[in-house]
Amino acid sequence: MTDIYEVIVIGGGAAGLSAALVLGRARRHTLVVDAGEPRNAPSAHMQGYLSRDGMAPAEFLAIGREEIARYGVDLVRDRAVDVTNDSGFTVLLDSGRGVRARRLVIATGLKDELPNVPGLAERFGRDVLHCPYCHGWEVRDQAFGVLATSPLSVHQALMVSQWSKDVTLFLHEVDEAELSDDDLRRLSRAGVRVVPGAVAEVLVADDRLTGLRLADGTEHARQTIFTAPRAVPQTDLLQRLGAELTETPFGAYPVVDPTGLTTVPGVWTAGNAMGFAEQVINAAAAGYRAAATINADLLMTDLDTTL
């Protein structure tokens, strides 16, 4: 049997739960499909969310799940593996269950792929970080290293210099010749040292990051490493529906209007599924905006149909 809902929200992170909360309060029969893989799971805390600053991501999501349940929203721990559009949307779950809805919110986020440096992934979310707005205050004034993944890492090195004046940019596999004159001038003025050469491994002692070892054997003492993971948007379902994507330096993301509506009528997206830089607070706002728009869309559709 295929269960029928008004709206299915695919993704149980901040964006998806926020959308579900608004839809539930609007008395829309709603299902959240949650695979349980939030992007910020490696982090012990989240920052910059007014009234929730410092809260553990897992606690934040647990509270969100409790809140949507108050309004009759269903939540299933499962993964959406396929979706079809035929006078409504049918979503096939990994368990084999099929569910159907009039509207979709796809909030499947993205995955971070870290540089292939031994020891790096094990420290991610602890003393290997990617966002100074998320973690900069907690590691302020420490000795920072920035592990370059592209020439765009210059921007990251310049940004983290706001939180520490001891910053070293390790070019890793980026050729120094790829840096522009403006890059070098800004790095110099910010006091950021530039070290060429590939990084061979992350150094750890007593469960603390202590530095980096280069391929030539030289070691550089550092306390915190910032790096920009390769963003892998989870857009498979959007592509199956034929949504238009646009290429960015951080991956291909759906073309959306200000409410998150994609080029597929009836399909909205929110959170990191629609952009690399969406923080938790932005994702929650996008979910709210999409849900309010969907409720109005369903209301007007039904009113016009009965005329």
C-alpha positions in Angstrom: 0.0 0.0 0.0 1.1 3.6 -0.6 0.4 6.1 2.2 -0.9 9.4 1.0 0.2 12.8 2.4 -0.3 16.3 1.5 3.4 17.1 1.8 6.5 14.8 2.1 9.7 16.4 3.5 12.8 14.4 2.5 15.5 15.2 5.0 15.2 15.5 8.8 17.8 18.2 9.5 17.2 21.8 10.5 15.6 22.7 7.1 13.3 19.7 6.9 12.2 19.8 10.5 11.5 23.6 10.3 9.4 23.0 7.2 7.5 20.1 8.9 6.8 22.2 12.0 5.2 25.0 9.9 3.2 22.5 7.8 2.0 20.6 10.9 0.9 23.8 12.5 -1.0 24.6 9.3 -2.8 21.3 9.7 -1.2 19.8 6.7 -0.9 16.0 6.7 2.9 15.8 6.5 5.6 13.1 6.5 9.3 13.6 7.2 11.7 11.0 5.8 14.9 11.1 7.8 18.0 9.1 6.9 19.7 10.3 10.0 22.8 11.8 8.4 23.0 15.5 9.3 25.9 17.4 7.9 27.0 18.8 11.2 27.0 15.4 13.1 30.8 15.6 13.6 30.5 18.8 15.6 30.0 18.8 19.3 28.1 22.1 19.2 26.5 24.6 16.9 27.0 28.3 17.1 25.4 31.5 15.8 21.8 30.3 16.3 20.1 32.9 18.5 18.9 31.3 21.7 20.5 28.0 20.8 24.2 29.1 20.7 26.4 26.2 21.9 23.7 23.5 21.7 24.8 20.1 20.5 23.4 19.4 17.0 21.9 16.0 18.1 20.0 17.7 21.0 18.7 20.4 18.6 17.4 17.8 16.2 15.9 15.7 19.0 13.9 18.8 20.2 12.8 19.5 16.7 11.5 15.9 16.3 9.5 16.3 19.5 8.0 19.6 18.4 6.8 18.3 15.0 5.2 15.3 16.7 2.9 17.7 18.7 1.3 18.7 15.5 0.7 15.3 14.1 3.6 15.2 11.7 4.8 11.6 10.9 8.5 10.9 10.9 10.0 7.7 9.5 13.7 6.7 9.8 14.4 5.7 6.2 16.0 6.8 3.0 14.3 8.0 -0.1 15.8 6.2 -3.0 13.5 7.1 -5.9 10.8 9.6 -6.8 8.4 9.9 -9.7 6.0 12.6 -10.7 2.7 11.5 -12.1 -0.2 13.7 -11.0 1.5 13.9 -7.6 4.8 12.5 -6.3 5.5 9.0 -5.3 8.6 8.4 -3.1 10.1 5.0 -2.8 11.9 4.3 0.5 14.9 2.1 1.0 12.7 -0.2 3.2 10.5 -0.8 0.1 7.6 1.3 1.3 6.0 3.8 -1.1 4.6 7.1 0.0 2.7 9.7 -2.0 2.2 13.4 -1.7 0.9 16.5 -3.6 4.0 18.6 -2.8 7.6 17.8 -1.9 10.3 19.5 0.2 13.7 18.1 -0.6 16.1 19.0 2.2 18.7 16.3 1.7 21.7 18.6 2.3 25.2 17.8 1.2 28.2 15.7 2.2 31.7 17.0 2.9 34.6 15.2 1.3 37.9 16.0 3.1 41.3 16.1 1.5 43.0 12.7 1.5 45.5 13.4 4.2 46.1 10.7 6.9 44.6 11.7 10.2 42.5 14.6 8.9 39.1 13.0 8.8 39.4 11.6 12.3 39.8 15.1 13.7 37.0 16.7 11.7 34.6 18.7 13.9 37.1 18.7 16.7 40.3 20.5 15.8 40.0 20.2 12.0 37.3 22.7 11.1 35.9 24.3 8.0 33.9 27.4 9.2 35.2 30.1 11.4 31.7 31.5 12.0 30.8 28.0 13.4 34.0 27.4 15.4 36.3 30.5 15.3 35.4 31.9 18.7 36.1 28.5 20.5 39.6 28.3 19.0 40.4 32.0 19.0 44.1 33.0 19.3 45.3 29.5 18.7 48.0 28.6 16.1 45.9 28.0 12.9 46.9 26.1 9.8 44.8 26.3 6.6 45.1 23.3 4.4 44.5 24.5 0.9 42.2 22.5 -1.4 42.1 25.1 -4.2 43.3 28.7 -4.8 40.0 29.7 -3.2 41.5 28.6 0.1 43.3 32.0 0.2 39.9 33.5 1.1 39.6 31.0 3.9 43.0 31.9 5.3 42.2 35.6 5.2 38.9 35.0 6.9 40.3 33.0 9.8 42.9 35.7 10.4 40.0 37.6 12.1 40.2 35.0 14.9 43.9 34.5 15.2 47.0 36.4 14.1 49.0 33.2 13.9 47.9 31.7 10.6 49.8 29.6 8.1 48.5 28.6 4.7 49.7 25.2 3.6 49.4 25.1 -0.2 49.4 21.3 -0.2 48.6 20.5 -3.9 48.0 24.1 -5.0 50.9 25.6 -7.0 52.1 28.9 -5.6 51.9 30.2 -9.2 48.1 29.9 -9.0 48.0 32.6 -6.4 47.4 36.1 -7.8 49.3 39.2 -7.0 46.3 40.4 -5.0 46.2 37.1 -3.1 49.8 37.4 -2.1 49.4 41.1 -1.2 46.4 40.4 1.0 48.0 37.4 2.7 51.1 39.5 3.5 49.0 42.3 4.9 47.0 39.9 7.1 50.2 38.3 8.4 49.4 34.9 6.9 52.5 32.8 6.2 52.5 30.7 3.0 54.1 27.2 3.0 54.4 25.4 -0.3 54.6 21.6 -0.6 52.2 18.7 0.0 51.0 17.8 3.5 51.7 14.2 4.3 49.9 13.7 7.6 48.2 15.3 10.6 50.2 15.1 13.8 48.4 14.1 17.0 49.5 13.6 20.6 47.4 12.8 23.7 44.3 13.1 21.5 45.2 16.7 20.5 46.2 18.0 17.1 49.8 19.2 17.4 50.7 20.1 13.8 51.3 18.9 10.2 54.1 17.0 8.6 54.9 17.8 5.0 56.0 15.3 2.4 59.6 16.5 2.7 59.6 15.6 6.4 59.4 19.1 7.9 56.9 19.6 10.7 54.9 22.6 11.6 53.3 23.0 15.0 49.7 24.0 14.8 46.7 23.7 17.2 43.8 24.0 14.8 43.5 23.2 11.1 40.9 24.8 8.8 40.2 23.3 5.4 37.4 23.5 2.8 36.0 20.1 2.1 34.7 19.3 -1.3 30.9 19.8 -1.2 28.9 17.0 -2.7 25.2 18.2 -3.0 22.7 15.4 -2.5 20.7 16.2 -5.6 19.9 12.8 -6.9 16.2 13.0 -6.3 16.0 16.5 -7.8 17.8 15.2 -10.9 15.4 12.3 -11.2 12.6 14.8 -11.2 14.2 16.8 -13.9 15.0 19.9 -11.8 17.4 22.4 -13.4 20.8 22.7 -11.7 23.4 25.4 -12.0 27.1 24.9 -11.6 28.9 26.8 -8.9 32.5 26.6 -7.5 31.0 24.4 -4.8 29.0 22.0 -6.9 25.8 21.9 -8.8 22.7 23.2 -7.0 19.1 23.6 -8.1 17.7 26.7 -9.7 15.2 28.1 -7.2 13.0 31.1 -6.6 13.2 33.1 -3.3 10.9 30.6 -1.6 12.9 27.6 -2.6 10.6 26.5 -5.4 12.6 24.5 -8.0 11.9 24.4 -11.8 9.7 21.4 -11.1 6.2 22.6 -10.1 5.4 21.3 -6.6 8.9 20.7 -5.5 10.7 22.9 -3.1 14.2 22.6 -1.6 15.8 24.1 1.5 19.1 24.1 3.4 22.3 22.8 2.0 20.4 21.0 -0.8 20.0 24.5 -2.3 23.4 26.0 -1.4 26.8 25.4 0.1 26.9 28.2 2.6 23.5 27.6 4.4 24.2 27.6 8.2 21.7 25.9 10.5 19.8 29.2 11.2 19.6 29.9 7.4 18.4 26.3 6.8 15.7 26.6 9.4 14.5 29.9 7.9 14.5 28.4 4.4 12.4 25.5 5.6 9.9 27.9 7.2 9.7 30.0 4.0 9.1 27.0 1.8 6.5 25.5 4.1 4.5 28.7 4.3 4.6 29.0 0.5 3.5 25.4 0.1 0.5 25.8 2.5 -0.7 28.9 0.5 -0.1 27.1 -2.8 -2.2 24.1 -1.7 -5.0 26.4 -0.3 -5.3 28.4 -3.5 -5.1 25.3 -5.7 -8.0 23.7 -3.8 -10.1 26.9 -3.8 -9.5 27.4 -7.5 -10.3 23.7 -8.3 -13.7 24.0 -6.5 -14.8 27.1 -8.4 
